[in-house]
Amino acid sequence: MLITDYFKKFLHNSQSSGVLLIICVAVSLMIANSSLGPAFQNLLDKEIGTHIFQLNYPLSIWINDGLMAIFFLLVGLEIKREILEGELSNFKNASLPIVAALGGMVVPALIYFFFNSGTDYENGWAIPMATDIAFSLAIISMLGKSVPLSLKIFLTALAIVDDLGAIMVIAIFYTDQIHWDYLGLCALMVAVLAILNFLNFKKHIFYIIPGIFLWYFMHHSGIHATIAGVLLAFTIPTNISTTEISPLEKLEQKLHLPVNFLIMPIFALANTNITFKEGMVDGLFSSLGYGIMLGLVLGKVIGINLFSFIFIKLKISSLPDKSSWPQMLGTGLLAGIGFTMSIFIALLSFKGHTEIQEEAKFAILVASFISAITGFLLLKYLGKNKEISA
């Protein structure tokens, strides 16, 4: 009985999901740099599915475009709930993540461009723009009560806006071709979902089926398919009642366990598959390395806090509840964990240049590690000091 209770507590503990995610990162790096590396890469490259309806993709695509759409669905549900009835329901609170994300995209891109303008690396300007939602939230969840809930919600909202911005950048600057017919079908599916919401359909199945079609059309449109998860989330009905659980809250509760303890670990295993090669460390001290590392480690924290400071001073926005500027600095550092989306943009930026791709991936990994450690330690230190002073 004690084991069962402990296991239940483990499964429902957000800190445990963060620890599990970090373990998966370490395991993936060890596999990639061992004799199992080639076999693991072959597994990720293995095509699964059917050629009917053009649904035959490598396993890595099913993970990054399929499973992660479910992760984005969960995050979208949490954001919608907070916007309608939670921390983001106040305009001053809701506006801050948007302007902070904008600063966290513009400043890193400018830093990268400063180092790489006119070089062979110029096309990678968007690499340090992205914040990895999964890893940044995993780190901040491990801090428990050291940081206020409002700050976690702020980082979640910022990361969502940031990734949506990165997806838009990919769609505009890195997409070879947008298929407008499929994009039109996406709009049709969103309209169907909106009508279902308006007619107050409450059963999840009425939304999941059109949501699957939305994912399919989005994937074939040329735009990153995970955005379908966010669009679907925004159409799930909710309410402001404190007694009746809404369809949104029910779906949110159902998704937490599989997302935190299955989807995110699988995602980490597949995407930290980086093979260390000779000369990669030297690449950190090139214009490419400087642009990526300084963009993520410094550009993110400067951009987020500078834009936040301006809008708060103008009284358009306000600090997250019970948080401080030093905590905002720590959160800005965590936002420098670019990882997945940054790696994805790096692959698109340097197609056909494997060596440059590997150097970029290594720089992203190092920068994300520095951001994670410094952000965690700063927020932990601030949390302890607050407890002592209280």
N, C-alpha and C positions, 0 to 999 in steps of 0.2 A: 504494500500500500504506500509506503514511504517513497519507493522508487517511482511508482506511478505519479504521485503528487509532484515529485521533483521533475519528472519528465514533462509533465503538463506545464510546470512553471518555466522550464527551459524553452519550450515551444512558444510560449507567449511573452518571452522576454526579448525586447528589441535589442538589448545589448548582446544577447546570444547570437542573434542573426548577424550582427556586425562582426563578432569574433569568427563565426563560421565563414563569412565572406572573405576575411583576411587570410584565414587558413587555406581557402580555395585558391587565392592568389598565389600563396607560397607554393602550394602543391603543383599548380600549373607551371610556374617558373621552373621548379625542379624537374618536372616531366619534360618540358621543352628543352632543357639542357642536359638530358640524360640519353641513354640509348633508346628510350621509349619515345623520344621526341618525334622522329619521322613517322612512327606508327600512329601516334596521337594526331599529327597533322593530317595524315591520310584519312583518319576517322572523321575529322572536321570537314575534309574536302569531299567525303563520300556523298554522292547524290542520293537523295531520298524523296520519294513521292511518285508522281505519275506525270507523263507528258500530256495527258488529257487536261485541258484548261491551263496548260503551261504551269503546272505545279510540281516541277521536278527541280529541287534546289539542293546545294550542299548543306550538310548538317549545320554548319556555322551560320548560314543564312536563316535557317529555320529558328535558330536560337536568337540571333540578333534582330531579325525582323518579325518573327512570330512570337516567341516567348516574351520578348521585351515589350511587345505591344500590350500584353497583359499587365506588365509592370506599369506601363504608362497609363493604362486604364485605372489601376489602383491609385496612382498618384493624382490623376485627374479627378477621381471621386473625392479624394481628401481635400484637394484644392477647392472644388465646387462647394463642398460642405462648409469649409471655412469661410468662403466668400459670402455664402448666403446666411450663415448662422453662427459663425465663429470669429476668430481673430481678425480675419480679413474683411469682415462685413462693414467695418469703418473705412471710409475713403482714405483717410490719412495713412492707415495701416496697409491698405491694399495697394496704394500707389507706390509705396516704398520698394517692394521687391521688383516692380517693373523698371523703375528708374535705376535701381541698383544693378539689375541685370544688364541694362543698356550700358552703364558705365563699365561693367565687368566684361563687356564684349568690345567696346570701342577702344579702351586704353590698351589691352593686351594686343589687339590687332595693330595699333599704331606702333607699339614697341617692336613687334616682330618686323613690321614694314621698315622701321628705322634701320634695323640691322641687315635686312635682306633685299632692300629695294635695288633693282638692277642686277641682282645675282640670279643664279640658276634656281635658288630656293624661293624666289619672290612669290610664286603661286601658292605657297603654304601660309599666307597671311592669316587665314581663318583658324589655323590649328590651335592657338592658345585661347580662342574665344569661348570654348565650351566648358561647362561644368558637368562632371559626371554625377548624375543624380544618385545612382545606387551606392557608390562608394562614399560620397560626401555625407549622405544621410546615415550610412552605416557607422561612420566615424562619430558623428554628432550624437547618434543614439547610444553609443558606448559611454558617453559622458553622463548619462542618467540625469539626475537632478542638479548636476553642476551648472547646467544652462537652463534658462526658463523655456517653457513650452513655446512661447511666442517666437523665440529665436529659431527653434527647430522648424516652426511653420514658415518663418521668413526665409530660411535657407531652402526649404522645399519649394516654396513659390518662386524664389529666385532661380533655382535650378531648372524648374519647369519652363519659365520664361526664357532662360538662357538656352536651353536645348531646343525650344521651339524656334528661337532666333537662329540657332545653328542649322536647324533643318531648313529654314527659309534660305539661309546663305547657300546651303548645299543645292537646294532646288534652283536658285537663281544663277549661281556661279560655277557649280560643280556638276550639274546634271547635263549629260550629253544631249538628252532629248526629253521633253515633257510630252506625254501623250494626252492631248486635250480631251479626247473621247472618254478615256478612263477617268480623267479629272472631272468631267461632266457627270459621269456615273457616281463619283464620290459625292458630288453636290446633291444628286438625287437621293442617295442613301441618307445623307444628313437631313434632308428635308423630310424623308419618311420617318426617321427617328424623332425629329422635332414634332411631327404631327402626332405620333404615338404618345409623346409626352403631353402634348396639348389635350389629347383625348383621355388622359389620365389612365393609360394602361400601366398596370403595376407589376405584372409578372415579368421576371427577367428574360424569359425566353423570347418575348416579343422584341427585345432590344438586342439580344445576343445574336440572333440569326441575321438581321440586317447589318449588325456590327461585323460579322464575318465577311459579308459581301463588301462592306466598306473597306475592310483590311485588304481584301483581294484586289479591288479596284485601285486603292491607294498604292499598293505594291506595284501594280502594272502601269501606274501613271508616271513613274519615274521619280516620285517624291518618296522620302523615307517612310516606310509603312507604319512605323510606331506612332506617327501622329494620329492614326486612326483610333488608337486607344484613348487618346485625350479627347478627341471629338465625340466618341461614343460615351465617355464618362459624363460629358457636359449635358447629354440628353437624358440621362437616367433620372427619374423623378425623385424629388425629396420633399420634405415639409419642415415647418418650424415648430412642430409639436414636440414637447418634451416627454410625452407619454407613449406616443405611437412611433415605432421604428419604421423609418421610410425604406422604400426599395433601394435607395442609394446606400443607406447605412447597412442594410442586410447584405448587399453585394460586397461592400467594403469589408465586413466581418468575414465573409467566406473567402475572400482573396488574400487576406493577410498571411495566413499560414503557408499556402503553396508559393506565394511570391517570395516571402522572406527566407523560407527554408528549402526551396526547390529551384525556383526560377533564377533568383539572384546568384546562388552558388554555382549553378550550371553556367550561367553567363560569365562569371568570374573565371571558371576553369577554361572556358573556350577563348576568352579574350586576353588573358595574361600570358598567352602562349608565345612568349618572346624568347628567341634564341640569342644568347650573348655571343658576340663575335669579336675577333681581334680588331682593334681600332675604334670600337664603338665609344670608348671613354674619350678618345681624342675628338670625336664628333661633338662632344659636349662643349668644347672650346672653339667651335667654329661659329660663323654667323648664324647658321641654322640652330645650333644648340643654344646660343645666347638668346635668340629670338623666342624660341619655345620656352626655355626655362625662366627667363626674366618676365616673359609675357604671362606665364601661369603663376609664378610665385609672387612677383611684385605687381604686375599689371592688374591682376584680378583684385587684390586687396586695395590697391590705390583707386582703381576705377569704381569699385563698389562703394567705398567709403567717401570718395570725393563727390560723386553724384548724390549719394544719400545725404551728405552734409549740406550740399547746396539746396536740395529740396526741403530738408528739414528747417534750415535757416529761413527759407522763403515761406515756411509754415504751410507748405502744400502736403507734406508727409510728416510722420512722427516715428520716433524710435519704437521698435517692438516693446510691448509691455514688460516692465521689470528688467529691461536690458540696459547695457551701458555701451559707451563708445569703445572701450577696450574689448568688450565682447564682440562688437561689430567687426573689430580688426581680426579677431580669431575666426569669426565666421567667414570673413573675406578670404582668409588663408585657406580654409576648407574648400571654398569655392574654386580654388586653384587646382583642385584635383580634376584634371581634364580627362585623363584616361580614355575611356571608350570612344566617345564622340570625337575627341582630338585625334585618336589613332585612326578612326574612320575617315576623318577629313585628310589626314596625312596620306592615307592610301589613295584617296581620290586626287590629291594634289600632285603626287609624284608617280602617276601610273607608268609602269614599265621601267621604273628606276628603283629596283629592289634594294640596292645599297643605301640610297637616300631614305627610303621608307624605313629601313631597319634603324638607321641613325635617328630619325625623327621619333620612332616608337620608343627607343631607349631614352631619349631626352624627355619625352612625355612621362615615361615611367619614373625617372629620377625626380622630375619636377613635381609630379603628383605625390611622390613619397615625401619630399621635403614639405610640401604644403600640408599634407595630412599630419605629419609629426608635429610641425610647429603650431598648426591650428589647434590640434588636440591638447598639446602641452599648455598653450596659452589659456585656453578655455578652462582646462582642469585647474590651473593655478588660480585663475580669477574666481572659480567656483569655490575653491578651498578658502581663499581669503574672505569671501563673502560669508561663508559659514562661520568663520572665526569671529568676524566683526559682529555677526548677528548674535 
